[in-house]
């Protein structure tokens, strides 16, 4: 599970492996989607958060970073479902899924 504070910036490291070894993701795109319901047939246009990642932090070692802005995470606090797909040339190579918890922050001041 991923836990984030509502309305904050977040960077989440992603690691892709195959048979326990880093998987080279050069030329791959990562599609990340968050929805309120875990229904495969539910349209992506109803997603709360969508991100397409095409530039990776260390692609040869299977490393990428999911950057969520404060606007992305400005959703109602609660538990949601996420998945990501690793795609190249229209072929889905890997998929991952889990839950994400969005919690309210405590501090509102910035200095």
Buried (B, 14 or more C-beta within 10 A) or exposed (E): EBEBBBBBEBEEEBEBEEEEEBBBBEEBBBBBBBBBEEEEEEEEEEBBBEBEBEEBEBBEBBBBBBEBEEEBBEBEEEEBBBBBBBBEEEEEBBEEEEEBEBEEEEEEEEE
